[in-house]
Structure formats: structure tokens, C-alpha cells
């Protein structure tokens, strides 16, 4: 959303400059002055390459209604880096599944964790206090948490990393230690079939 605001601002700025230049040129035409024409280029927007992946993984694709299943949440990176913080939001449909508990067996404990059954969110915020940050190694999965959930209905149930588009501002972010900037990441939803 913020990128769209920046892009709109740039477009408006370019439009204003073009209009002002047109007014000046037209004014000079009436006076018989020489006109210098400058070529202006439209700014290009460059997509950042994802440097991480947040993966939702279940040991089985099929779950049974009323029986608990598990979803692991792992992060991998495309280059070695250290992070200062990870704000993780995993959304689900609370009408279809109940999240019973969240466990942290990967050795990383969040500063804050919460299950919001009414919003359908699992929230885990990691704030790394070590100056060097938490190291993430290329192509090595780091377990963030495991969600234990019980399906209420048969059919497909989906878990996905919240990006802020449909979760009232809950945005998953990974903050790099050295640059204090947000790390771009990819994530695909996990669909589990409940029998």
C-alpha cells in the first residue's frame, strides 16, 4: 500500500512538471523566443527480489475432522543474514478450524505470542536482543513455530502468512540486522483437506 502511495506521488510530480513546462513553452512561443526541448524519462519501478521464504508445512495433506493436526512455520533465506525482528501473523478461518496451541520447539522463543480465535490469527513477535542479531543461514530452514489445530468441518482449510491486505493491518515482517530494513519474502498458503 505504501509503495502505491509513493508511485502515485511520483506520477503526480511528473504530471505537474510536464504541465509547467508546457505553460512556459507556450508562453515563449507567443514572444518568438527560441525553445529548448528536454527529454524527460518516466521513472521505472523496480521490484525487489525476495531474499527469504516463509513456509507453512504439514506432515500430511489430509486431516480428519475433530482430530488435531500440525502446521510448521519455517523461514529460509537466499543469502546468509542476521535479523533483529520477525513479526509473524498466520491467518486461518476460525469457522473451519480451532487453533489449540502454538509450540516453539525450534529453539527460538517469541517475545510475544497470541492466538486470536475471533480474528483467525496466530501472532508471534520475535525481538532479538543480541547486538549481532539472529543468524539465518542460506538454504537452511529455521523453525519459527508449530501450530496445533483441530478442524471443525470437512473440506479444505487454508493457513497463510498475513501480508496486511485482508487482515486489518496485520503484516508479517522480517527486519535485517545490518541495514535495519525489511527483508522481502515469499510465502504460499497451505491448504489441508479435511475428511
C-alpha positions in Angstrom: 0.0 0.0 0.0 2.8 2.4 0.9 4.5 1.6 -2.5 1.3 2.6 -4.3 1.3 5.9 -2.4 4.9 6.6 -3.4 4.2 5.6 -7.1 1.1 7.9 -7.1 3.2 10.8 -5.7 5.8 10.3 -8.4 3.2 10.2 -11.2 1.6 13.4 -9.9 5.0 15.1 -9.6 5.9 14.1 -13.2 2.5 15.4 -14.4 2.9 18.7 -12.7 6.4 19.2 -14.2 5.1 18.4 -17.7 2.2 20.9 -17.3 4.5 23.6 -16.0 7.0 23.1 -18.9 4.1 23.2 -21.4 2.9 26.5 -20.0 6.4 28.0 -20.2 6.9 26.7 -23.8 3.5 28.1 -24.9 4.3 31.5 -23.3 7.7 31.6 -25.1 6.1 30.7 -28.5 4.0 33.9 -28.3 7.1 36.0 -27.8 9.1 34.4 -30.6 11.8 33.1 -28.3 13.9 30.0 -29.0 12.7 27.0 -27.2 15.0 24.2 -25.8 13.3 20.8 -25.6 14.5 18.4 -23.0 13.6 14.7 -23.0 12.3 13.5 -19.6 12.0 9.8 -18.8 9.3 8.2 -16.8 10.7 6.7 -13.6 10.7 2.9 -13.6 9.6 0.9 -10.6 11.9 -2.0 -9.8 10.5 -5.0 -7.9 12.8 -6.2 -5.1 13.9 -9.8 -5.3 12.6 -11.9 -2.4 15.5 -12.8 -0.1 13.5 -15.1 2.2 10.6 -17.6 2.2 8.2 -18.2 5.0 6.9 -21.7 4.5 3.8 -23.4 6.0 4.2 -27.1 6.1 2.1 -30.0 7.3 3.3 -33.6 7.5 0.1 -34.7 5.9 -2.2 -33.1 3.2 -5.2 -34.8 4.7 -6.6 -34.3 8.2 -9.5 -35.8 10.0 -12.4 -33.7 11.3 -12.2 -33.4 15.1 -8.6 -34.7 15.3 -5.6 -32.4 15.8 -3.2 -31.7 13.0 0.1 -29.7 12.9 1.4 -26.9 10.7 5.1 -26.0 10.9 6.2 -22.4 10.1 9.7 -22.2 8.8 11.8 -19.4 7.3 14.6 -19.9 4.7 16.9 -17.2 3.2 18.7 -16.9 -0.2 21.8 -15.4 1.5 23.3 -15.5 5.0 21.9 -12.7 7.1 21.1 -11.8 10.7 17.7 -10.4 11.7 16.7 -8.1 14.5 13.0 -8.8 14.5 10.3 -11.0 13.0 6.7 -10.1 13.2 4.7 -13.2 12.1 1.0 -13.4 11.5 -0.6 -16.6 10.3 -4.2 -16.4 9.4 -6.9 -19.1 9.2 -10.7 -19.4 9.1 -11.9 -19.7 12.7 -15.3 -21.0 11.4 -13.5 -24.1 10.0 -10.6 -24.7 12.5 -9.7 -24.2 16.1 -6.1 -23.4 16.9 -5.5 -25.3 20.2 -1.9 -24.2 20.9 1.3 -22.9 19.4 4.7 -24.5 20.3 8.2 -23.2 19.8 10.4 -26.3 19.5 12.9 -24.7 17.1 14.8 -23.0 19.9 13.6 -19.5 19.1 11.1 -18.2 21.6 9.0 -15.1 20.7 8.8 -12.0 22.8 5.0 -12.0 22.3 2.7 -14.8 21.1 -1.1 -14.9 20.9 -3.9 -16.9 19.3 -6.8 -14.7 18.2 -9.7 -17.0 17.6 -12.1 -14.2 16.8 -9.7 -12.7 14.1 -8.4 -16.0 13.0 -4.7 -15.1 13.6 -1.7 -16.7 15.2 0.7 -13.9 16.2 4.3 -14.3 17.2 6.7 -11.4 17.5 10.4 -12.1 17.8 12.6 -9.3 19.1 16.3 -10.3 19.0 18.2 -8.5 21.8 21.7 -9.7 20.8 23.7 -7.0 19.0 24.6 -9.4 16.2 21.0 -10.4 15.7 19.7 -13.9 15.0 21.7 -15.6 12.2 19.8 -17.2 9.3 21.8 -19.5 7.1 21.3 -19.8 3.3 19.0 -22.8 2.3 18.7 -23.9 5.9 15.1 -23.9 7.3 14.7 -22.2 10.7 11.6 -23.4 12.6 9.7 -20.4 14.0 6.7 -22.2 15.4 4.3 -25.1 15.2 0.5 -24.6 15.1 -1.6 -27.4 16.6 -5.2 -27.1 15.2 -8.4 -29.1 15.2 -10.7 -28.9 12.1 -14.4 -28.3 12.8 -15.7 -29.1 9.3 -14.8 -31.3 6.3 -13.4 -29.8 3.2 -10.4 -27.5 2.5 -8.8 -25.4 5.3 -6.3 -22.8 4.4 -3.5 -21.3 6.5 -1.5 -18.4 5.1 1.0 -15.8 6.2 -0.7 -12.4 6.6 0.6 -9.7 4.3 -1.8 -6.9 5.5 -4.1 -7.0 2.5 -7.0 -8.7 4.3 -6.1 -8.8 7.9 -6.7 -5.3 9.3 -3.1 -4.2 9.1 -1.5 -7.4 10.5 1.6 -7.6 8.4 4.4 -10.2 8.6 7.8 -8.5 8.5 11.4 -9.7 8.8 13.9 -6.9 9.8 17.5 -7.4 8.8 20.2 -6.6 11.5 22.9 -4.8 9.5 20.6 -2.5 7.4 17.6 -2.3 9.7 15.5 -2.7 6.6 12.6 -5.0 5.8 13.6 -8.3 4.1 11.4 -9.1 1.1 9.9 -12.6 1.3 7.6 -15.0 -0.5 5.0 -17.3 1.1 2.4 -19.6 -0.3 -0.8 -20.6 1.5 -1.1 -24.1 2.9 -4.3 -25.9 2.0 -5.2 -29.0 4.1 -8.0 -31.4 3.0 -10.2 -32.5 6.0 -12.1 -35.8 5.7 
